Amino acid sequence: MSAPDDTSTGPVDYLLLLLVCATAFLAGLIEVLLVPLYSGTVIIPITVVLGIVTTYALPRLGFWLTATVSGGVLPLVSWFVATLGLSFVGRPEADVVVVGGNAQQWVLFALIVFGAVVGFATIVRVTGAAAPVRPPVSR
């Protein structure tokens, strides 16, 4: 995906970017809540697939809206804040969303690692494709 032809970014684009960031935050919360999804006694790691799709699509959309690197990074940061905040920050009642020491812990780690790798690779790929190519220097 390359930058839009019309590079003028207006206030509507930034409002849409804010909506994309809110969507990424909400997607991160939902994905962490889906970590302990079981079918009988077998854990279903559907949240890892959702995390990969989220961290691939939303930074691309943010970059497409604004044609800036920050437009691609902000949705990924919003996803990280929600994912890490809900999974690692404890509550006063000692309630936890993800129980450690079993398969839930590994699904959460896979969500964070695969989401990070796909998200950063997407940002590098999208911003690298939009960078102007310099002609070779003749000597």
PETA-V213793 format. One line per field, one symbol per residue. ss: DSSP state (2 for helix, 1 for strand, 0 for the rest). phi: phi as a letter, one per 20 degrees, with the letter a starting at -180 (. if undefined). burial: + if it has 9 or more other ideal C-beta (glycine too) atoms within 8 Angstrom, else -. A space follows every 50 residues. Layout:
BEGIN
ss->???
phi->???
burial->???
END
This chain:
BEGIN
ss->00000000002222222222222222222222200001100110022222 22222222222222220022222222222222222222000000000000 002222222222222222222222222222000000000
phi->.dfffeefddfffffffffffffffffffffffegeedcmddfdefffff fffffeeffffffffdlcfffefgffffffffffffedefdfemfcedee nbffffffffgffffffffffffffffffeffeeffeed
burial->--------+---++-++--+++++++++++++-++++-----+---++-+ ++-+++-++++++++++---++++++-+++++++-++---------++-- ---++-++-+++-+++-+++-++--++--+---------
END
